[in-house]
Amino acid sequence: MTDTLRLEIVSPERLLKDTTAAQVVVPGTDGDFAVLPAHAPMMSTIRPGVIEIFADEAGDAERLFVKGGLAQVSPEGLTLLAEETIDLGSVDSSDLAQKIAAVREDIEDAKDDVEKAGFEKDLDWMLALQDVVAS
């Protein structure tokens, strides 16, 4: 049994991260789950939340916010197809609060249900990010 697993985080535009990890905690739609080396194959959708990447068993986790996506565990490792990741250290709380207020206005002014649903999806991940930054 190996001590690490391969982790790839891929966005629609590019490869965001290609590394090895001892453990990765993923915010699955049905709840957070941990992926360890030699994990059983599975797939899950990802909700907006924090991915924790542990390089080794004793170290601190690298934390990245993900807007959503899909996780696939295979014998080769873990692949996260992420809409976007955000470095938590780069988040400006006041700027985020302004963006949330603007999206709430956009929801009120939406022309139709499709446009409203798009704004509500944006609001969901922004509120999740705000909760993470506040804690």
PyRosetta script that sets phi, psi and omega in degrees:
from pyrosetta import init, pose_from_sequence

init()
pose = pose_from_sequence("MTDTLRLEIVSPERLLKDTTAAQVVVPGTDGDFAVLPAHAPMMSTIRPGVIEIFADEAGDAERLFVKGGLAQVSPEGLTLLAEETIDLGSVDSSDLAQKIAAVREDIEDAKDDVEKAGFEKDLDWMLALQDVVAS")
pose.set_psi(1, 132.4)
pose.set_omega(1, -178.9)
pose.set_phi(2, -82.2)
pose.set_psi(2, 160.2)
pose.set_omega(2, -179.3)
pose.set_phi(3, -89.3)
pose.set_psi(3, -12.3)
pose.set_omega(3, -179.2)
pose.set_phi(4, -135.9)
pose.set_psi(4, 163.3)
pose.set_omega(4, 174.3)
pose.set_phi(5, -124.3)
pose.set_psi(5, 157.6)
pose.set_omega(5, 178.3)
pose.set_phi(6, -83.6)
pose.set_psi(6, 135.0)
pose.set_omega(6, 178.5)
pose.set_phi(7, -123.3)
pose.set_psi(7, 125.8)
pose.set_omega(7, 172.3)
pose.set_phi(8, -123.2)
pose.set_psi(8, 131.8)
pose.set_omega(8, 172.1)
pose.set_phi(9, -116.1)
pose.set_psi(9, 119.9)
pose.set_omega(9, -173.3)
pose.set_phi(10, -121.8)
pose.set_psi(10, 131.5)
pose.set_omega(10, 172.8)
pose.set_phi(11, -103.6)
pose.set_psi(11, 171.2)
pose.set_omega(11, 177.6)
pose.set_phi(12, -59.1)
pose.set_psi(12, -26.0)
pose.set_omega(12, -176.6)
pose.set_phi(13, -91.6)
pose.set_psi(13, -33.9)
pose.set_omega(13, -171.5)
pose.set_phi(14, -166.2)
pose.set_psi(14, 171.1)
pose.set_omega(14, 173.3)
pose.set_phi(15, -78.1)
pose.set_psi(15, 120.0)
pose.set_omega(15, -177.4)
pose.set_phi(16, -89.9)
pose.set_psi(16, -34.2)
pose.set_omega(16, -177.5)
pose.set_phi(17, -154.5)
pose.set_psi(17, 137.2)
pose.set_omega(17, 175.5)
pose.set_phi(18, -140.2)
pose.set_psi(18, 105.8)
pose.set_omega(18, -172.9)
pose.set_phi(19, -152.2)
pose.set_psi(19, -176.5)
pose.set_omega(19, 171.8)
pose.set_phi(20, -117.1)
pose.set_psi(20, 154.6)
pose.set_omega(20, -178.8)
pose.set_phi(21, -148.5)
pose.set_psi(21, 153.4)
pose.set_omega(21, 175.2)
pose.set_phi(22, -81.6)
pose.set_psi(22, -30.3)
pose.set_omega(22, -179.8)
pose.set_phi(23, -160.8)
pose.set_psi(23, 145.0)
pose.set_omega(23, 175.1)
pose.set_phi(24, -132.1)
pose.set_psi(24, 128.7)
pose.set_omega(24, 176.3)
pose.set_phi(25, -103.2)
pose.set_psi(25, 126.0)
pose.set_omega(25, -173.1)
pose.set_phi(26, -116.8)
pose.set_psi(26, 135.8)
pose.set_omega(26, 176.6)
pose.set_phi(27, -81.7)
pose.set_psi(27, 85.1)
pose.set_omega(27, 180.0)
pose.set_phi(28, -72.7)
pose.set_psi(28, 157.8)
pose.set_omega(28, 179.5)
pose.set_phi(29, -59.9)
pose.set_psi(29, -35.6)
pose.set_omega(29, -179.6)
pose.set_phi(30, -94.0)
pose.set_psi(30, 8.7)
pose.set_omega(30, 179.7)
pose.set_phi(31, 131.8)
pose.set_psi(31, 159.9)
pose.set_omega(31, 179.2)
pose.set_phi(32, -66.2)
pose.set_psi(32, 145.7)
pose.set_omega(32, 175.0)
pose.set_phi(33, -141.8)
pose.set_psi(33, 149.0)
pose.set_omega(33, -179.9)
pose.set_phi(34, -102.5)
pose.set_psi(34, 139.0)
pose.set_omega(34, 176.2)
pose.set_phi(35, -114.6)
pose.set_psi(35, 124.8)
pose.set_omega(35, 179.0)
pose.set_phi(36, -114.6)
pose.set_psi(36, 165.7)
pose.set_omega(36, 175.0)
pose.set_phi(37, -54.1)
pose.set_psi(37, 143.2)
pose.set_omega(37, 179.4)
pose.set_phi(38, 64.3)
pose.set_psi(38, 26.7)
pose.set_omega(38, 176.7)
pose.set_phi(39, -64.8)
pose.set_psi(39, 148.2)
pose.set_omega(39, 177.0)
pose.set_phi(40, -64.0)
pose.set_psi(40, 143.4)
pose.set_omega(40, 178.2)
pose.set_phi(41, -60.0)
pose.set_psi(41, 140.8)
pose.set_omega(41, 178.2)
pose.set_phi(42, -166.3)
pose.set_psi(42, 166.8)
pose.set_omega(42, 173.5)
pose.set_phi(43, -133.8)
pose.set_psi(43, 149.5)
pose.set_omega(43, 177.5)
pose.set_phi(44, -153.6)
pose.set_psi(44, 147.7)
pose.set_omega(44, 169.0)
pose.set_phi(45, -79.2)
pose.set_psi(45, 155.6)
pose.set_omega(45, -177.8)
pose.set_phi(46, -113.9)
pose.set_psi(46, 132.8)
pose.set_omega(46, 174.6)
pose.set_phi(47, -92.5)
pose.set_psi(47, 163.6)
pose.set_omega(47, 175.0)
pose.set_phi(48, -58.3)
pose.set_psi(48, 128.4)
pose.set_omega(48, -178.7)
pose.set_phi(49, 172.8)
pose.set_psi(49, -168.1)
pose.set_omega(49, -174.0)
pose.set_phi(50, -101.1)
pose.set_psi(50, 130.6)
pose.set_omega(50, 170.7)
pose.set_phi(51, -95.7)
pose.set_psi(51, 129.0)
pose.set_omega(51, 178.5)
pose.set_phi(52, -110.5)
pose.set_psi(52, 122.8)
pose.set_omega(52, -177.4)
pose.set_phi(53, -112.6)
pose.set_psi(53, 114.8)
pose.set_omega(53, 179.1)
pose.set_phi(54, -100.3)
pose.set_psi(54, 112.7)
pose.set_omega(54, -179.5)
pose.set_phi(55, -66.8)
pose.set_psi(55, -35.1)
pose.set_omega(55, 176.1)
pose.set_phi(56, -145.0)
pose.set_psi(56, 171.4)
pose.set_omega(56, -174.2)
pose.set_phi(57, -68.1)
pose.set_psi(57, -26.4)
pose.set_omega(57, -175.4)
pose.set_phi(58, -97.9)
pose.set_psi(58, -11.4)
pose.set_omega(58, -172.6)
pose.set_phi(59, -87.4)
pose.set_psi(59, 171.5)
pose.set_omega(59, 174.1)
pose.set_phi(60, -77.5)
pose.set_psi(60, 158.4)
pose.set_omega(60, -178.8)
pose.set_phi(61, -88.7)
pose.set_psi(61, 142.5)
pose.set_omega(61, 166.2)
pose.set_phi(62, -82.1)
pose.set_psi(62, 130.5)
pose.set_omega(62, -175.8)
pose.set_phi(63, -115.9)
pose.set_psi(63, 127.0)
pose.set_omega(63, 177.3)
pose.set_phi(64, -127.6)
pose.set_psi(64, 138.4)
pose.set_omega(64, 175.0)
pose.set_phi(65, -87.9)
pose.set_psi(65, 136.6)
pose.set_omega(65, 178.1)
pose.set_phi(66, -122.6)
pose.set_psi(66, 137.2)
pose.set_omega(66, -178.5)
pose.set_phi(67, -74.3)
pose.set_psi(67, -23.2)
pose.set_omega(67, -177.8)
pose.set_phi(68, 151.1)
pose.set_psi(68, 177.0)
pose.set_omega(68, 178.4)
pose.set_phi(69, 150.7)
pose.set_psi(69, -145.2)
pose.set_omega(69, -175.3)
pose.set_phi(70, -140.7)
pose.set_psi(70, 138.4)
pose.set_omega(70, 176.2)
pose.set_phi(71, -114.1)
pose.set_psi(71, 134.7)
pose.set_omega(71, 176.9)
pose.set_phi(72, -128.9)
pose.set_psi(72, 120.8)
pose.set_omega(72, 175.3)
pose.set_phi(73, -103.0)
pose.set_psi(73, 128.0)
pose.set_omega(73, 179.6)
pose.set_phi(74, -135.9)
pose.set_psi(74, 175.2)
pose.set_omega(74, 176.4)
pose.set_phi(75, -58.8)
pose.set_psi(75, -24.3)
pose.set_omega(75, 179.7)
pose.set_phi(76, -78.5)
pose.set_psi(76, -20.1)
pose.set_omega(76, -178.8)
pose.set_phi(77, 140.8)
pose.set_psi(77, -151.0)
pose.set_omega(77, -176.9)
pose.set_phi(78, -115.7)
pose.set_psi(78, 128.1)
pose.set_omega(78, 173.8)
pose.set_phi(79, -118.1)
pose.set_psi(79, 125.9)
pose.set_omega(79, 176.4)
pose.set_phi(80, -109.0)
pose.set_psi(80, 118.0)
pose.set_omega(80, 174.0)
pose.set_phi(81, -93.9)
pose.set_psi(81, 99.4)
pose.set_omega(81, -171.0)
pose.set_phi(82, -106.9)
pose.set_psi(82, 139.4)
pose.set_omega(82, 174.7)
pose.set_phi(83, -61.7)
pose.set_psi(83, -43.9)
pose.set_omega(83, 178.6)
pose.set_phi(84, -170.0)
pose.set_psi(84, 147.8)
pose.set_omega(84, 171.9)
pose.set_phi(85, -115.1)
pose.set_psi(85, 150.5)
pose.set_omega(85, -179.1)
pose.set_phi(86, -129.7)
pose.set_psi(86, 128.5)
pose.set_omega(86, 174.7)
pose.set_phi(87, -71.1)
pose.set_psi(87, 120.5)
pose.set_omega(87, -176.1)
pose.set_phi(88, -61.8)
pose.set_psi(88, -28.2)
pose.set_omega(88, 178.8)
pose.set_phi(89, -70.0)
pose.set_psi(89, -16.2)
pose.set_omega(89, -177.3)
pose.set_phi(90, -96.7)
pose.set_psi(90, 3.4)
pose.set_omega(90, -175.9)
pose.set_phi(91, -84.5)
pose.set_psi(91, 126.3)
pose.set_omega(91, 174.8)
pose.set_phi(92, -97.5)
pose.set_psi(92, 113.8)
pose.set_omega(92, -174.6)
pose.set_phi(93, -59.4)
pose.set_psi(93, -41.9)
pose.set_omega(93, -178.2)
pose.set_phi(94, -70.2)
pose.set_psi(94, -37.8)
pose.set_omega(94, 176.2)
pose.set_phi(95, -64.2)
pose.set_psi(95, -41.7)
pose.set_omega(95, 178.2)
pose.set_phi(96, -62.9)
pose.set_psi(96, -42.0)
pose.set_omega(96, 178.7)
pose.set_phi(97, -61.4)
pose.set_psi(97, -39.4)
pose.set_omega(97, 177.6)
pose.set_phi(98, -65.6)
pose.set_psi(98, -40.7)
pose.set_omega(98, 178.3)
pose.set_phi(99, -64.7)
pose.set_psi(99, -38.7)
pose.set_omega(99, 178.5)
pose.set_phi(100, -63.5)
pose.set_psi(100, -44.1)
pose.set_omega(100, 178.3)
pose.set_phi(101, -61.5)
pose.set_psi(101, -40.9)
pose.set_omega(101, 179.6)
pose.set_phi(102, -65.2)
pose.set_psi(102, -40.6)
pose.set_omega(102, 179.8)
pose.set_phi(103, -68.0)
pose.set_psi(103, -36.9)
pose.set_omega(103, 176.2)
pose.set_phi(104, -61.4)
pose.set_psi(104, -39.8)
pose.set_omega(104, 175.5)
pose.set_phi(105, -64.6)
pose.set_psi(105, -41.4)
pose.set_omega(105, 178.6)
pose.set_phi(106, -60.9)
pose.set_psi(106, -38.1)
pose.set_omega(106, 178.3)
pose.set_phi(107, -62.6)
pose.set_psi(107, -43.5)
pose.set_omega(107, 178.9)
pose.set_phi(108, -63.3)
pose.set_psi(108, -34.5)
pose.set_omega(108, -176.0)
pose.set_phi(109, -94.1)
pose.set_psi(109, 4.1)
pose.set_omega(109, -176.0)
pose.set_phi(110, -59.0)
pose.set_psi(110, 139.0)
pose.set_omega(110, -178.1)
pose.set_phi(111, -76.3)
pose.set_psi(111, -30.6)
pose.set_omega(111, -177.2)
pose.set_phi(112, -152.3)
pose.set_psi(112, 176.0)
pose.set_omega(112, -176.5)
pose.set_phi(113, -66.0)
pose.set_psi(113, -32.5)
pose.set_omega(113, 179.8)
pose.set_phi(114, -66.6)
pose.set_psi(114, -46.7)
pose.set_omega(114, 178.5)
pose.set_phi(115, -63.7)
pose.set_psi(115, -42.0)
pose.set_omega(115, 179.2)
pose.set_phi(116, -61.6)
pose.set_psi(116, -42.3)
pose.set_omega(116, 179.9)
pose.set_phi(117, -62.0)
pose.set_psi(117, -39.1)
pose.set_omega(117, 177.8)
pose.set_phi(118, -63.3)
pose.set_psi(118, -43.2)
pose.set_omega(118, 178.1)
pose.set_phi(119, -67.4)
pose.set_psi(119, -37.6)
pose.set_omega(119, 178.8)
pose.set_phi(120, -65.2)
pose.set_psi(120, -36.0)
pose.set_omega(120, 176.5)
pose.set_phi(121, -63.3)
pose.set_psi(121, -43.4)
pose.set_omega(121, 177.1)
pose.set_phi(122, -62.1)
pose.set_psi(122, -42.6)
pose.set_omega(122, 179.8)
pose.set_phi(123, -61.9)
pose.set_psi(123, -39.3)
pose.set_omega(123, -179.8)
pose.set_phi(124, -58.2)
pose.set_psi(124, -49.9)
pose.set_omega(124, -178.0)
pose.set_phi(125, -71.2)
pose.set_psi(125, -33.1)
pose.set_omega(125, 178.7)
pose.set_phi(126, -66.0)
pose.set_psi(126, -41.4)
pose.set_omega(126, 178.1)
pose.set_phi(127, -66.4)
pose.set_psi(127, -38.2)
pose.set_omega(127, 176.9)
pose.set_phi(128, -63.4)
pose.set_psi(128, -42.3)
pose.set_omega(128, 178.4)
pose.set_phi(129, -64.5)
pose.set_psi(129, -42.2)
pose.set_omega(129, 178.6)
pose.set_phi(130, -60.4)
pose.set_psi(130, -40.8)
pose.set_omega(130, 177.9)
pose.set_phi(131, -63.3)
pose.set_psi(131, -41.4)
pose.set_omega(131, -179.4)
pose.set_phi(132, -65.7)
pose.set_psi(132, -44.5)
pose.set_omega(132, -177.9)
pose.set_phi(133, -66.3)
pose.set_psi(133, -35.5)
pose.set_omega(133, -178.8)
pose.set_phi(134, -71.9)
pose.set_psi(134, -24.2)
pose.set_omega(134, -176.6)
pose.set_phi(135, -87.5)
pose.dump_pdb("model.pdb")
